[in-house]
Every structure is written in C-alpha cells, then in structure tokens.
Amino acid sequence: SLQNDSVVAGGGAIEMELSKYLRDYSRTIPGKQQLLIGAYAKALEIIPRQLCDNAGFDATNILNKLRAKHAQVGPRGSRA
C-alpha cells in the first residue's frame, strides 16, 4: 500500500504520455512502420517500469493503472 498517493511531476509521466501518443499514432499507419513505432512506444515505458521496480512496486500493475489514467486525460491535462 502506498503511504503517499499524491501525483508527482516526472516519475516517467512524460514517457508514458509519449508512449500513448506513439501507440495511438502507430494505429493510423500501415506496414512495418506501425511495428517500429509501436516498439519505440513500448521502449519508452522502460523508464517508469524501472522506477516502479526500484521502489519495490508491482511494475505491471502500476503501468496498467498509469496507462488507464493517461487514456482518461486529454491533451494538456484536460479530462477527455
């Protein structure tokens, strides 16, 4: 259980948002480029995953929650 669940700028937030953007973009293009962009998007998630691991959290669970939160929030932090 987290002792402090406040939102912290950084902590992989930028990488998660870039990953989401690239995943969404990759779905709009055909061919190998789609796979390459998808792989790059996945690679960006290594940073928040490592931060979770280093803090002793379940990285898979936390990243799934982060993806869900990033899906709810639109550009510039507005709710979608």
N, C-alpha and C positions, 0 to 999 in steps of 0.2 A: 504494500500500500504506500502511496506517495504521501510524504509529510507535507509537501507544499505543491499544490497543483496549479500555481499561477503560470501564466503564459510568459515565456522568456523570448525576447527577440534573439535571433541566431539559433543555435542549437540544431541546425540542419533545416530550419524553416525555408530558407531560400532554395536549398537543394530540393526539398520536397515540392515546392511550388514549380520550380523549373522542370522537375521530373513530370509533374502532372501536365504542364503545358506541352512538353515534348510528346508525351504519350497521346494526348488529345490530337496534336498536330499529325503524329505518325499515322493515325487512323484515316487521315484525309488524303494520303498519297499511296500510290501502288508500288508494288515491286520490292526490290531489295532495300531501297531507301527507307521503306517503312520499318524493316527489321533493324537496320542500322540505327535509326533514330530511337526506336524502342529500346535497343541495347544501351544506348547512351543515357536514356532516361532512367533505366534500371541502375546503371553505374552511379548516377548521382545520388541514389539512395544509400550508397555505401557509407557516406558520412554520418547521416542520422542513425543508421544501424550500428555503426561502431560506437557512437556516443551512448546509445542505449546499452550496448554490451558493456562498455566501460563503467557505466553507472550501476550495473547489476540488474537491469530490467530485461524482461522478455521482449527482445527486439521485434519479433514477428508481430506480436500483439500490439505493441506501441506503434509500429509503422502502419498497421492496418487502421488504427484509430486516427493517425495523422492523415492518411490518405482520405479517410471519410471526412475529416474536418476541412481539408483543403478542397474537397469536392463541394462542400456546403458554402464556402466563402468565394465570392466572385472577385473580379479584379479590384485591386486597391483596398481589399479587406471588407468590401460590402457583401452582405448576405445575398446569396443567389436566390 
